[in-house]
Amino acid sequence: MFTNTYLPHVGGVARSVDTLCNGLRQRGHKVLVIAPTFRGHEADIPGVLRVPALKNMGNSDYSIPIPLSRPIQDEIDAFGPDIVHSHHPFLLGHTASRVAATCGVPLVYTYHTRYDIYVRQFVESQRLWPDLARNLANGYANLADAVIAPSQSMKDLLLQQGVYSPIKVIPTGIDVDRFAGGSRAELRAKLGLTDKDFVVGHLGRLTAEKNLEFLFQSALRFLEDNPNAHFVYAGDGPMRAEMATRLSGSPLRRRMHFLGEVKGDDVVAFYAAIDVFAFASKSETQGLVVAEALASGAPVVALDASGVRDALRHCESCVQLGADASPEAFAVALSGYALRSAAQVQKDRTAAHAGAKPYSIAAMAENIEALYAEVAEVTRSGNQRSRTEWERILEGLAAEVGMFENLFRAVRITMLPSAKDALR
């Protein structure tokens, strides 16, 4: 597993990779994670190989991995992978492509992130850099032997954007039973809330690409309309301080809570404490937190977006508004849940639990195991003989050339979109 983000980093990709690794290990497979060093990471964890990295670049808490050294490459060779699974198209994703070619094994890539939307928070250009990020990611997908899309809507989007490698829809799994067993009273007691207080919650990185400004405006209107309600943000990021500052002096400040970063059992306690989960992001490939909220029994109010609509497909108690809905409409949807009878609350919780069932860890691991076997069989059938060290080196170089060709192609079609068909 090659990933640019891994525990203790808090984020959807890091959690997805960890969940997949645990699921595969439970099925008897050996898994090696190659990830950058990160502040607070534990050393010498079995099954995790840390790559030296530059930390805390700019305003980000991400680590930027440095290319693999010879000793690290030797450890990967000693592990002897049957599959290389990449979770990013850049940085260690580049390395994953070369390692797969050198080892003569398939490259599988999970498309976790809408990079075209993600980069907009860092650049002023509304087209050039987002288009380049999307074209690079899609080109990387076409270098892989198979692509995993976390949702059907993401598969449809990738096909529409010209990805022609085989795409398999496999949602990231969650521990459904664990999220269903949280204590409702634990977090409420810490916040000084009673069981009767109505609580709306949101969990995620507090960054602009998650459409946090829209959600903040919706939360303000919701609290204004519901004097006894509370809104809880779980997570950290650059917008946390900004939102808290804007609330300074407002009577709403005591009813809007910022928990900061939450991990482990605190995540379960958060979901158990809320009555409704609010989610406004339009940049998700799956919306993992939405599935977690459903597993806890919390219905969801969200905007229509790729990934999210798939997660809510089986939830009869949830509300999904149009992508262009106003903060006022979002607040009204939240308020509707505050007026429910006890019987309706229980009915909604039951429906939410049912909506989470397709996202079990066991189902995810079984489906990915089957995909691995399929692409490995294709590779074995086309490569029956052993290769010399020189051939390994040449194939690694060929992979490097392929990555540079992808970069050239992405730049070309970004600057000259009419060149797209000619360069396929």
C-alpha positions as a printed Julia matrix, in Angstrom:
424×3 Matrix{Float64}:
   0.0     0.0     0.0
   1.52    3.32   -1.06
  -0.14    6.35    0.52
   0.87    9.98    1.07
  -1.29   10.18    4.22
  -1.44    7.6     6.98
  -2.02    7.41   10.71
  -1.68    9.38   12.91
  -2.76   11.88   10.25
  -6.51   12.42   10.57
  -8.35   12.26    7.27
 -10.54   10.11    5.09
  -7.75    8.56    3.01
  -5.62    7.66    6.04
  -8.6     6.0     7.71
  -9.6     4.22    4.5
  -6.12    2.76    4.02
  -5.94    1.6     7.64
  -9.39    0.01    7.43
  -8.49   -1.84    4.23
  -5.2    -3.1     5.69
  -6.97   -4.44    8.77
  -9.65   -6.11    6.65
  -7.09   -7.83    4.43
  -4.99   -8.96    7.38
  -8.09  -10.49    8.97
  -8.44  -12.54    5.79
  -4.89  -13.88    6.2
  -2.96  -11.57    3.86
   0.36   -9.87    4.55
   0.2    -6.1     3.99
   3.05   -3.59    3.9
   2.16    0.12    4.09
   4.65    2.6     2.64
   3.87    6.06    4.0
   5.72    9.27    4.85
   6.87   10.1     8.35
   4.39   12.29   10.17
   4.5    14.22   13.44
   3.56   11.93   16.31
   3.85    8.67   14.36
   4.98    5.57   16.2
   8.23    4.0    15.06
   8.73    0.34   14.21
   5.07   -0.61   13.8
   4.93   -4.04   12.11
   3.69   -3.77    8.54
   4.42   -0.03    8.17
   7.48    1.3     6.35
   8.04    5.03    6.84
   9.63    7.13    4.1
  11.56   10.28    5.12
   9.47   13.37    4.45
   9.4    17.15    4.63
   6.79   18.07    7.21
   4.21   20.83    7.64
   4.7    22.37    4.21
   3.18   25.85    4.01
  -0.12   26.02    5.88
  -0.69   22.3     5.5
  -0.08   19.56    8.07
   0.66   17.04    5.32
   4.08   15.46    4.9
   5.84   15.52    1.53
   7.68   12.19    1.03
  11.22   12.1    -0.27
  11.91    9.49   -3.04
  12.75    5.99   -1.85
  16.27    5.24   -0.73
  18.02    2.01   -1.67
  17.51    0.39    1.79
  13.76    1.03    1.6
  13.63   -0.41   -1.91
  15.49   -3.45   -0.6
  12.86   -3.91    2.14
  10.08   -3.82   -0.45
  11.92   -6.4    -2.57
  12.35   -8.6     0.5
   8.6    -8.34    1.2
   7.93   -9.57   -2.34
   4.55   -7.97   -3.15
   2.02   -9.75   -5.35
   0.09   -6.49   -5.79
   1.04   -2.83   -5.5
  -1.9    -0.71   -4.39
  -1.57    3.06   -4.75
  -3.85    5.52   -3.0
  -2.54    8.73   -4.59
  -1.48    9.61   -8.15
   1.34   11.92   -7.03
   4.49   11.65   -4.87
   4.45    8.07   -3.49
   1.93    7.23   -6.21
   4.72    7.86   -8.71
   6.94    5.52   -6.69
   4.21    2.88   -6.57
   4.09    2.78  -10.37
   7.84    2.23  -10.59
   7.88   -0.41   -7.85
   5.03   -2.35   -9.52
   6.91   -2.36  -12.82
  10.21   -3.33  -11.2
   8.59   -6.19   -9.24
   6.54   -7.3   -12.26
   3.2    -7.12  -10.41
  -0.09   -5.31  -11.11
  -0.73   -1.73  -10.05
  -4.15   -1.05   -8.49
  -5.19    2.55   -7.82
  -8.01    3.78   -5.57
  -9.42    7.13   -6.7
 -10.05    8.72   -3.29
  -9.99   12.43   -4.08
 -11.58   14.92   -6.47
  -8.29   16.72   -7.07
  -9.81   19.31   -9.39
 -12.02   20.51   -6.52
  -9.39   20.03   -3.84
  -6.73   22.3    -5.37
  -9.09   25.26   -5.77
  -8.5    26.27   -2.16
  -4.79   26.78   -2.89
  -4.82   28.56   -6.26
  -6.49   31.62   -7.75
  -7.04   30.09  -11.17
 -10.5    28.57  -11.45
  -9.57   26.39  -14.42
  -5.89   25.89  -15.19
  -4.57   24.18  -12.04
  -7.77   22.28  -11.22
  -7.89   20.98  -14.8
  -4.23   19.97  -14.65
  -4.76   18.11  -11.35
  -7.74   16.24  -12.8
  -5.9    15.35  -16.01
  -2.86   14.09  -14.1
  -5.01   11.91  -11.82
  -7.02   10.5   -14.72
  -3.84    9.79  -16.69
  -2.41    7.98  -13.68
  -5.58    5.88  -13.49
  -5.0     4.83  -17.09
  -1.49    3.63  -16.17
  -2.96    1.27  -13.56
  -4.09   -2.29  -14.22
  -7.31   -1.62  -12.32
  -8.98    1.37  -10.67
 -11.17    1.26   -7.57
 -13.94    3.86   -7.43
 -15.53    4.23   -3.97
 -18.95    4.92   -5.5
 -20.92    4.4    -8.69
 -21.17    8.14   -9.27
 -17.37    8.38   -9.16
 -17.06    5.55  -11.68
 -19.5     7.33  -13.97
 -17.5    10.55  -13.64
 -14.18    8.8   -14.38
 -15.62    7.16  -17.48
 -16.98   10.51  -18.59
 -13.54   12.07  -18.13
 -11.79    9.47  -20.27
 -10.49    6.84  -17.82
 -10.39    3.57  -19.74
  -8.61    1.24  -17.29
 -11.0    -1.31  -15.75
 -12.95    0.36  -12.93
 -14.49   -1.56  -10.02
 -16.89    0.08   -7.57
 -15.9    -0.91   -4.02
 -17.01    1.4    -1.17
 -14.6     1.88    1.72
 -15.7    -0.29    4.62
 -16.55    0.81    8.15
 -16.97   -1.08   11.42
 -20.76   -0.93   11.41
 -21.21   -2.64   14.78
 -18.67   -0.38   16.5
 -20.35    2.82   15.34
 -23.74    1.46   16.36
 -22.57    0.88   19.94
 -21.49    4.36   21.04
 -22.64    6.07   24.25
 -25.04    8.95   23.65
 -24.34   10.48   27.08
 -20.51   10.56   27.03
 -19.87   13.62   24.84
 -23.06   15.36   25.91
 -21.86   15.27   29.51
 -18.54   16.86   28.52
 -20.38   19.65   26.69
 -22.87   20.19   29.5
 -25.81   18.98   27.41
 -28.74   16.84   28.46
 -30.37   13.97   26.63
 -33.22   16.3    25.62
 -31.0    18.9    23.89
 -31.21   18.67   20.11
 -27.73   18.36   18.6
 -26.61   18.63   14.98
 -23.05   17.54   14.22
 -20.44   17.64   11.47
 -17.17   15.71   11.32
 -14.32   16.37    8.92
 -11.37   18.6     8.21
 -12.42   22.21    8.62
 -11.18   23.43    5.25
 -12.67   25.42    2.41
 -12.9    22.49   -0.03
 -15.45   20.85    2.3
 -17.88   23.74    1.58
 -17.54   24.87    5.2
 -18.64   28.46    4.55
 -22.0    27.19    3.31
 -22.34   24.88    6.31
 -21.38   27.66    8.74
 -24.04   29.96    7.34
 -26.58   27.12    7.51
 -25.63   26.38   11.12
 -26.09   30.03   12.12
 -29.57   30.16   10.61
 -30.49   26.83   12.19
 -29.42   27.99   15.67
 -31.25   31.28   15.25
 -34.46   29.37   14.44
 -34.01   26.78   17.22
 -33.1    28.49   20.53
 -32.58   25.21   22.39
 -30.45   23.45   19.76
 -26.68   23.03   19.5
 -24.26   22.54   16.59
 -21.02   20.56   17.1
 -18.0    20.58   14.78
 -15.6    17.64   15.18
 -12.31   18.06   13.38
  -9.6    20.62   12.88
  -8.31   22.79   10.08
  -7.69   26.4     9.06
 -11.37   27.39    9.18
 -11.81   26.42   12.82
 -10.17   29.59   14.17
 -11.87   31.72   11.54
 -15.36   30.49   12.45
 -14.7    30.86   16.17
 -13.48   34.45   15.63
 -16.57   35.35   13.62
 -18.74   34.07   16.48
 -16.93   36.15   19.08
 -19.45   38.22   21.01
 -22.43   36.45   19.44
 -25.03   34.83   21.72
 -24.84   31.81   19.4
 -21.26   31.09   20.47
 -22.32   29.06   23.52
 -24.4    26.78   21.28
 -21.79   26.2    18.58
 -19.06   23.84   19.8
 -15.64   23.1    18.28
 -14.19   19.79   19.5
 -10.97   19.94   17.5
  -9.35   16.77   16.21
 -11.09   13.55   17.28
  -9.71   10.03   17.02
 -10.58    6.46   17.89
 -13.33    6.07   20.48
 -13.94    9.83   20.49
 -15.19    9.57   16.9
 -17.71    6.91   17.95
 -18.78    9.03   20.94
 -19.3    12.04   18.68
 -21.65   10.22   16.32
 -23.57    8.67   19.22
 -24.16   12.09   20.79
 -25.74   13.81   17.78
 -29.32   13.68   16.54
 -28.59   14.63   12.91
 -25.42   14.75   10.82
 -24.93   17.79    8.56
 -22.74   17.49    5.46
 -22.33   20.08    2.71
 -19.2    18.91    0.88
 -19.32   18.63   -2.91
 -15.82   17.18   -3.31
 -16.29   13.65   -1.98
 -15.62   10.44   -3.85
 -17.64    8.46   -1.3
 -18.46   10.46    1.82
 -17.13    7.99    4.38
 -18.3    10.08    7.31
 -21.84    9.89    5.95
 -21.78    6.08    6.16
 -20.35    6.3     9.69
 -23.13    8.64   10.77
 -25.74    6.26    9.38
 -24.16    3.34   11.22
 -24.5     5.3    14.46
 -28.21    5.82   13.78
 -28.02    9.52   12.87
 -29.98   10.59    9.78
 -28.13   12.91    7.41
 -28.88   16.24    5.75
 -26.54   16.77    2.78
 -26.17   18.4    -0.61
 -26.39   16.33   -3.76
 -22.86   15.45   -4.9
 -20.9    12.54   -6.29
 -20.17    9.95   -3.63
 -22.61   11.4    -1.13
 -25.66   10.44   -3.14
 -24.39    6.84   -3.22
 -23.91    6.76    0.55
 -27.48    8.01    1.07
 -29.05    5.77   -1.55
 -30.32    3.24    0.99
 -31.36    5.72    3.73
 -35.07    6.5     3.8
 -34.75    8.88    6.76
 -32.18   11.21    5.19
 -32.59   14.47    3.27
 -30.48   15.33    0.23
 -30.95   18.83   -1.13
 -29.99   20.05   -4.58
 -26.38   21.07   -5.11
 -27.48   24.71   -5.5
 -29.66   24.79   -2.36
 -29.38   27.86   -0.15
 -28.13   27.91    3.46
 -31.69   28.84    4.45
 -33.08   25.69    2.83
 -30.4    23.59    4.52
 -31.29   25.12    7.9
 -34.99   24.39    7.33
 -34.17   20.73    6.6
 -32.22   20.48    9.86
 -35.06   22.15   11.77
 -37.49   19.55   10.47
 -35.71   16.87   12.49
 -35.95   18.96   15.66
 -39.77   18.72   15.5
 -40.0    14.93   15.39
 -41.97   12.8    17.8
 -40.2    10.1    19.82
 -41.71    7.44   17.56
 -40.44    9.21   14.44
 -36.97    9.57   15.96
 -36.79    5.83   16.5
 -38.07    5.14   12.99
 -35.43    7.45   11.51
 -32.65    5.8    13.54
 -33.71    2.36   12.33
 -33.71    3.58    8.74
 -30.25    5.1     9.18
 -28.84    1.82   10.54
 -30.29   -0.01    7.55
 -28.67    2.49    5.16
 -25.2     1.68    6.53
 -25.33   -2.1     6.04
 -23.7    -2.15    2.56
 -20.51   -0.61    3.99
 -19.11   -3.38    6.17
 -15.33   -3.96    6.34
 -15.78   -7.64    5.51
 -17.6    -6.87    2.26
 -14.93   -4.36    1.2
 -12.02   -6.71    1.95
 -13.66   -9.62    0.14
 -14.35   -7.53   -2.96
 -10.82   -6.08   -3.09
  -9.32   -9.52   -2.54
 -11.29  -10.76   -5.56
 -10.06   -7.81   -7.65
  -6.45   -8.49   -6.64
  -6.8   -12.14   -7.68
  -8.28  -11.13  -11.03
  -5.53   -8.66  -12.0
  -2.78  -10.93  -10.62
  -4.0   -13.79  -12.81
  -3.88  -11.57  -15.9
  -0.32  -10.52  -15.04
   0.82  -14.1   -14.41
  -0.62  -15.33  -17.68
   1.38  -12.7   -19.59
   4.62  -13.14  -17.65
   5.49  -16.78  -17.19
   9.29  -16.5   -17.02
  11.57  -14.98  -14.39
  13.25  -11.69  -15.23
  16.88  -10.66  -14.95
  17.94   -7.74  -12.78
  18.63   -5.75  -15.93
  15.09   -6.36  -17.16
  13.73   -5.23  -13.79
  15.69   -2.0   -14.08
  14.5    -1.38  -17.63
  10.87   -1.95  -16.69
  11.23    0.45  -13.76
  12.66    3.05  -16.14
   9.79    2.42  -18.55
   7.36    3.18  -15.74
   9.22    6.42  -15.04
   8.93    7.32  -18.72
   5.2     6.57  -18.55
   4.8     8.96  -15.62
   6.62   11.75  -17.48
   4.52   11.09  -20.57
   1.42   11.39  -18.38
   2.68   14.74  -17.1
   3.33   15.96  -20.65
  -0.08   14.8   -21.81
  -1.86   16.4   -18.84
  -0.14   19.74  -19.44
  -0.85   19.56  -23.17
  -4.58   18.86  -22.89
  -4.93   21.38  -20.06
  -3.45   24.13  -22.22
  -4.96   22.83  -25.46
  -8.14   20.84  -24.7
  -8.59   20.11  -28.42
  -5.46   17.92  -28.24
  -7.14   15.45  -25.9
  -8.41   13.0   -28.51
  -5.2    13.13  -30.56
  -3.09   12.17  -27.52
  -5.12    9.16  -26.41
